[in-house]
Amino acid sequence: MKFRKPLLAALMVAVLTPAAAFAKEDAHELLTKSFQQADVWTQGPVKLVANVSLPKPDGGEVNVDYTISWAGPDKWRAEWSAQGLQQVTVLNNGKLSFFTNQTAPLVWAMLFESALATLDGGNPAGPYISMPPLDWQKAKFDTSKKKIGGADARCLAWGQPTETLCIDPANAHLLTADSGFTTYEYADYTTAGNNAYPQSVKVSFSKQVLVQGKVTVTHGDKFADTLFTAPDKSTTRDYASCADPSANYTAPHLNKPVEPKMPEQAKKDKKYGLVWVQPLVGKDGSVQKSTVLGGDPALSSAATDAVQQYKYTPYTRCGQAVEFQQLVIVPFLPPRPQPGQSPADLAGKP
């Protein structure tokens, strides 16, 4: 009997160790399955149509159409259209053309495109230019559970800044994706063959809905070659192209984030908040240019100064290093009270 406890402990270690190893591997398998079934870009010609709405402060909404015509990984067209709005991106045989009649970047459009790209991990074969592939294949996940819409979702978190994707393990449907202050929500999945795609996509920022859309995906559409002609007055650049980009790429990785330095005047004026920055990352992974898309002007220079110092591993596509852009949210948050210190103390109030 004196050997019973050590023997029991040894058996428990033998049982629990494989389980822990399996759980880690299972997280990658679940994410792989989720990305693969939402990857409609490997299923022949595809047309995706989204009827998108933007809530207005007065309670109304603005309606916009988003259409993707995908003939293949080297030939596709993505277009935003509404009254007074046209924005077109065309990839055709290694040439990427872009036209917009807007004077400023459409942040809400970039976020909606990023929400769609997150569904398949940003597959380089897909029609994405505002979001590079997610760097997840070799990531170490922190796993947790969360109740989402009646499903016992499994949440996987990794990276810097942290990406958290919550998936229904029963069917591998992606339910939510969080990054910084932005949340993507997916619902009403439909299945066709090996694919499962949500019909409802919602983007929220700090829990406030920015944009949402109803999505329809059809297969086997035939597109006229003229559809992939570069629009008049568009800008065109080379874009690496190959037969199977999804098997020939390296996702970029942020090696060197830099904390922003709070401007002294903004600190005195107690100006805090978030600044939206769009960096253009060069082929060597360094930031070539940083553009402010939104936020308090008093914080803009400090935000771009920080992002300008970011350093990424290069993004390679089809065996070539390529430039990429993405949205970065730079936070300027008020200091947290220390133990025994009140918010009034921080504000310098009696």
C-alpha positions as CSV (number, residue, x, y, z in Angstrom):
1,M,0.0,0.0,0.0
2,K,2.9,2.4,0.6
3,F,3.5,2.5,-3.2
4,R,0.0,3.5,-4.0
5,K,0.3,7.3,-3.9
6,P,3.5,7.5,-6.0
7,L,2.1,5.0,-8.5
8,L,-1.1,7.0,-8.8
9,A,0.8,10.2,-9.3
10,A,2.9,8.7,-12.0
11,L,-0.2,7.4,-13.8
12,M,-1.8,10.9,-13.6
13,V,1.4,12.5,-15.1
14,A,1.3,9.8,-17.9
15,V,-2.3,10.6,-18.6
16,L,-2.2,14.4,-18.3
17,T,1.0,15.0,-20.3
18,P,-0.3,13.6,-23.6
19,A,-3.6,15.5,-23.0
20,A,-1.8,18.8,-22.6
21,A,0.3,18.1,-25.7
22,F,-2.8,17.2,-27.7
23,A,-4.6,20.3,-26.5
24,K,-1.8,22.5,-27.9
25,E,-1.8,20.7,-31.2
26,D,-5.6,20.6,-31.3
27,A,-5.7,24.4,-31.2
28,H,-3.7,24.6,-34.4
29,E,-5.9,22.0,-36.0
30,L,-9.1,23.8,-35.1
31,L,-7.8,27.1,-36.5
32,T,-6.6,25.4,-39.6
33,K,-10.0,23.7,-40.2
34,S,-11.8,27.0,-39.6
35,F,-9.6,28.9,-42.1
36,Q,-9.8,26.1,-44.7
37,Q,-13.6,25.9,-44.8
38,A,-13.9,29.7,-45.1
39,D,-11.4,29.7,-47.9
40,V,-13.7,30.1,-50.9
41,W,-10.8,31.3,-53.1
42,T,-9.7,27.7,-53.8
43,Q,-13.1,26.7,-55.2
44,G,-13.0,28.0,-58.8
45,P,-14.5,31.3,-59.9
46,V,-16.3,33.1,-57.0
47,K,-18.5,36.1,-56.6
48,L,-19.0,37.7,-53.2
49,V,-21.6,40.4,-52.8
50,A,-22.1,42.3,-49.5
51,N,-24.9,44.8,-48.8
52,V,-23.1,47.0,-46.2
53,S,-24.7,49.5,-43.8
54,L,-23.0,52.2,-41.8
55,P,-24.9,53.5,-38.8
56,K,-25.3,57.3,-38.6
57,P,-25.4,59.3,-35.4
58,D,-29.0,60.4,-36.1
59,G,-30.1,56.8,-36.0
60,G,-30.2,56.3,-39.8
61,E,-27.7,54.4,-42.0
62,V,-25.8,54.7,-45.2
63,N,-25.9,51.7,-47.6
64,V,-23.0,50.7,-49.7
65,D,-22.4,47.7,-52.0
66,Y,-19.2,45.6,-52.0
67,T,-18.6,43.2,-54.8
68,I,-15.7,40.8,-55.3
69,S,-15.3,39.1,-58.7
70,W,-12.6,36.4,-58.3
71,A,-11.6,34.5,-61.4
72,G,-8.4,33.2,-59.9
73,P,-5.4,34.2,-57.6
74,D,-3.9,36.4,-60.4
75,K,-7.2,37.9,-61.7
76,W,-9.8,39.5,-59.5
77,R,-11.7,42.8,-59.0
78,A,-13.1,44.3,-55.7
79,E,-15.4,47.3,-55.8
80,W,-17.1,49.6,-53.4
81,S,-20.0,51.5,-54.8
82,A,-22.8,53.8,-53.8
83,Q,-24.2,57.2,-54.8
84,G,-21.1,59.4,-55.0
85,L,-18.7,56.6,-54.2
86,Q,-16.6,54.4,-56.3
87,Q,-13.5,52.6,-55.3
88,V,-12.0,49.8,-57.4
89,T,-9.1,47.4,-57.0
90,V,-8.1,45.1,-59.9
91,L,-5.4,42.5,-60.0
92,N,-4.6,41.1,-63.4
93,N,-1.5,39.2,-64.4
94,G,0.9,40.7,-61.9
95,K,-0.4,44.3,-62.1
96,L,-2.4,45.8,-59.2
97,S,-4.5,48.8,-60.1
98,F,-6.4,51.1,-57.7
99,F,-8.9,53.9,-58.3
100,T,-11.0,55.9,-55.8
101,N,-13.0,59.1,-56.1
102,Q,-12.6,59.7,-52.4
103,T,-10.2,62.2,-50.9
104,A,-9.4,60.2,-47.8
105,P,-9.0,56.4,-47.1
106,L,-12.2,54.6,-46.2
107,V,-11.4,53.2,-42.8
108,W,-14.7,51.4,-42.4
109,A,-14.2,49.7,-45.8
110,M,-10.7,48.6,-44.8
111,L,-12.1,47.2,-41.6
112,F,-14.8,45.2,-43.4
113,E,-12.3,43.8,-45.8
114,S,-10.1,42.8,-42.9
115,A,-13.1,41.1,-41.3
116,L,-13.5,39.0,-44.4
117,A,-9.8,38.3,-44.7
118,T,-9.7,37.1,-41.0
119,L,-12.1,34.3,-41.9
120,D,-9.4,32.5,-43.9
121,G,-6.3,33.9,-42.2
122,G,-5.7,36.4,-44.9
123,N,-5.0,33.8,-47.6
124,P,-2.6,35.5,-50.1
125,A,-4.7,33.9,-52.9
126,G,-7.7,36.0,-51.8
127,P,-8.6,39.5,-52.9
128,Y,-6.9,41.3,-50.0
129,I,-4.5,44.2,-50.1
130,S,-5.4,46.0,-46.8
131,M,-4.4,43.1,-44.6
132,P,-1.4,40.7,-45.0
133,P,-1.8,37.1,-43.9
134,L,-2.1,36.4,-40.2
135,D,1.1,35.1,-38.6
136,W,-0.4,32.1,-36.8
137,Q,1.2,28.8,-38.1
138,K,4.0,28.7,-35.5
139,A,2.2,30.8,-32.9
140,K,2.0,29.7,-29.3
141,F,-1.7,30.0,-28.3
142,D,-3.3,31.0,-25.1
143,T,-6.6,29.1,-25.0
144,S,-9.8,29.9,-23.1
145,K,-13.5,29.2,-23.3
146,K,-16.4,31.7,-23.9
147,K,-20.1,31.4,-24.4
148,I,-21.1,33.1,-27.6
149,G,-24.6,32.9,-29.0
150,G,-25.3,29.6,-27.3
151,A,-22.1,28.0,-28.4
152,D,-19.3,27.0,-26.1
153,A,-16.6,28.7,-28.1
154,R,-12.9,28.0,-27.8
155,C,-10.8,31.2,-28.0
156,L,-7.2,31.3,-29.2
157,A,-5.0,34.3,-28.5
158,W,-1.5,35.0,-29.9
159,G,0.8,37.7,-31.2
160,Q,1.6,41.3,-30.5
161,P,-0.7,43.1,-30.7
162,T,-2.9,40.2,-29.5
163,E,-5.3,38.6,-31.9
164,T,-8.1,36.6,-30.3
165,L,-10.2,34.3,-32.4
166,C,-13.2,32.4,-30.9
167,I,-14.4,29.4,-32.8
168,D,-17.2,27.0,-32.3
169,P,-15.4,23.6,-32.0
170,A,-18.5,21.7,-33.0
171,N,-18.3,23.0,-36.6
172,A,-15.1,25.2,-36.7
173,H,-17.1,28.3,-37.5
174,L,-15.3,31.5,-36.5
175,L,-17.7,33.5,-34.3
176,T,-15.6,36.5,-33.2
177,A,-12.2,38.0,-33.8
178,D,-10.7,40.7,-31.5
179,S,-7.6,42.8,-32.1
180,G,-7.0,45.8,-30.0
181,F,-10.2,47.8,-29.7
182,T,-11.8,46.2,-32.8
183,T,-14.2,43.2,-32.8
184,Y,-15.4,41.2,-35.8
185,E,-18.6,39.1,-35.4
186,Y,-19.8,36.4,-37.8
187,A,-23.2,34.6,-37.9
188,D,-25.7,32.8,-40.1
189,Y,-23.3,30.4,-41.8
190,T,-24.2,28.7,-45.0
191,T,-22.4,25.6,-46.4
192,A,-21.6,24.7,-50.0
193,G,-19.4,21.6,-50.5
194,N,-16.4,22.0,-48.2
195,N,-17.0,25.6,-47.6
196,A,-18.9,27.4,-44.8
197,Y,-19.2,31.1,-44.9
198,P,-21.2,33.6,-42.7
199,Q,-24.0,35.6,-44.2
200,S,-23.7,38.2,-41.5
201,V,-20.5,40.2,-40.7
202,K,-20.3,43.0,-38.1
203,V,-17.4,45.3,-37.2
204,S,-17.4,47.1,-33.8
205,F,-15.0,49.5,-32.4
206,S,-14.9,49.9,-28.6
207,K,-18.2,48.0,-28.6
208,Q,-19.9,50.5,-31.0
209,V,-21.0,49.1,-34.4
210,L,-19.1,50.8,-37.2
211,V,-20.2,48.7,-40.2
212,Q,-22.1,45.5,-40.8
213,G,-23.1,43.6,-43.9
214,K,-25.2,40.8,-45.4
215,V,-23.0,38.5,-47.5
216,T,-23.8,36.2,-50.4
217,V,-21.2,33.9,-52.0
218,T,-21.8,32.1,-55.3
219,H,-19.6,29.7,-57.2
220,G,-19.1,29.1,-60.9
221,D,-19.7,32.7,-62.2
222,K,-18.4,33.6,-65.6
223,F,-16.7,37.0,-65.8
224,A,-15.9,39.0,-69.0
225,D,-12.2,39.8,-69.4
226,T,-13.1,43.5,-69.7
227,L,-14.1,43.4,-66.0
228,F,-10.4,43.1,-65.1
229,T,-9.2,46.0,-67.1
230,A,-7.5,48.7,-65.1
231,P,-10.0,51.6,-64.4
232,D,-9.3,55.0,-66.0
233,K,-7.2,57.3,-63.9
234,S,-6.1,54.4,-61.6
235,T,-2.6,53.9,-60.2
236,T,-0.9,50.7,-61.1
237,R,2.0,48.8,-59.6
238,D,3.7,45.4,-59.9
239,Y,2.3,42.8,-57.6
240,A,3.8,39.3,-57.2
241,S,1.6,36.7,-58.8
242,C,1.8,32.9,-59.2
243,A,-0.5,29.9,-59.6
244,D,-0.7,29.0,-55.9
245,P,0.1,32.0,-53.6
246,S,-1.4,30.2,-50.6
247,A,1.5,27.6,-50.7
248,N,4.2,30.2,-51.5
249,Y,4.3,33.0,-48.9
250,T,5.7,34.0,-45.5
251,A,3.5,36.1,-43.3
252,P,5.0,39.3,-41.9
253,H,5.7,39.4,-38.2
254,L,6.0,42.6,-36.0
255,N,9.4,42.2,-34.4
256,K,9.7,45.7,-33.0
257,P,6.7,47.6,-31.8
258,V,7.4,51.0,-30.2
259,E,5.4,52.6,-27.4
260,P,4.2,56.1,-28.3
261,K,5.5,59.0,-26.2
262,M,2.8,61.2,-24.8
263,P,3.2,64.8,-26.0
264,E,3.8,67.1,-23.0
265,Q,1.2,69.6,-24.1
266,A,-1.4,66.9,-24.6
267,K,-0.6,65.5,-21.2
268,K,-1.1,69.0,-19.6
269,D,-4.4,69.3,-21.5
270,K,-5.4,65.8,-20.5
271,K,-6.0,64.7,-24.1
272,Y,-6.1,61.0,-24.3
273,G,-7.6,58.6,-26.9
274,L,-6.8,56.5,-29.9
275,V,-5.1,57.4,-33.2
276,W,-5.6,55.4,-36.4
277,V,-2.4,55.0,-38.4
278,Q,-1.8,53.3,-41.8
279,P,1.8,52.3,-42.2
280,L,3.2,51.4,-45.6
281,V,5.7,48.6,-44.9
282,G,8.5,48.2,-47.4
283,K,10.0,45.0,-48.9
284,D,12.6,44.9,-46.1
285,G,10.0,45.2,-43.3
286,S,10.7,48.8,-42.4
287,V,7.9,51.4,-42.4
288,Q,8.3,53.6,-45.4
289,K,5.5,56.0,-44.6
290,S,2.8,56.5,-41.9
291,T,-0.5,58.1,-42.6
292,V,-2.9,59.3,-39.9
293,L,-6.5,58.2,-40.7
294,G,-8.2,59.5,-37.5
295,G,-7.8,60.6,-33.9
296,D,-7.0,63.8,-32.0
297,P,-4.5,66.0,-34.0
298,A,-2.7,66.7,-30.7
299,L,-1.6,63.1,-30.7
300,S,-1.1,62.4,-34.4
301,S,2.6,63.3,-34.6
302,A,3.5,61.1,-31.6
303,A,1.5,58.2,-33.1
304,T,3.2,58.4,-36.5
305,D,6.6,58.8,-34.8
306,A,6.1,55.5,-32.9
307,V,4.7,53.6,-35.9
308,Q,7.5,54.9,-38.1
309,Q,9.9,52.9,-35.9
310,Y,8.1,49.6,-36.2
311,K,10.1,46.8,-37.7
312,Y,8.5,43.7,-39.4
313,T,9.9,40.6,-40.9
314,P,9.3,40.9,-44.7
315,Y,6.1,39.7,-46.3
316,T,7.0,37.4,-49.1
317,R,4.4,36.4,-51.7
318,C,5.1,34.0,-54.7
319,G,8.8,34.0,-53.7
320,Q,9.1,37.8,-53.8
321,A,9.2,40.4,-51.0
322,V,6.2,42.7,-51.3
323,E,5.0,46.0,-49.7
324,F,1.9,45.9,-47.6
325,Q,-0.3,48.2,-45.7
326,Q,-2.4,47.7,-42.6
327,L,-4.3,49.6,-39.9
328,V,-2.6,50.2,-36.6
329,I,-4.4,51.6,-33.6
330,V,-2.1,53.6,-31.3
331,P,-3.6,54.2,-27.8
332,F,-2.9,57.2,-25.6
333,L,-4.5,56.1,-22.3
334,P,-4.7,58.0,-19.0
335,P,-2.4,56.6,-16.3
336,R,-4.0,54.1,-14.0
337,P,-4.3,54.9,-10.3
338,Q,-1.7,53.3,-8.1
339,P,-2.9,51.6,-4.9
340,G,-4.2,54.2,-2.6
341,Q,-4.4,56.8,-5.4
342,S,-7.7,58.1,-6.8
343,P,-8.5,59.3,-10.3
344,A,-8.7,62.8,-8.8
345,D,-5.1,62.5,-7.7
346,L,-4.0,61.8,-11.3
347,A,-6.0,64.7,-12.6
348,G,-4.4,67.0,-10.1
349,K,-7.7,67.8,-8.4
350,P,-8.0,68.5,-4.6
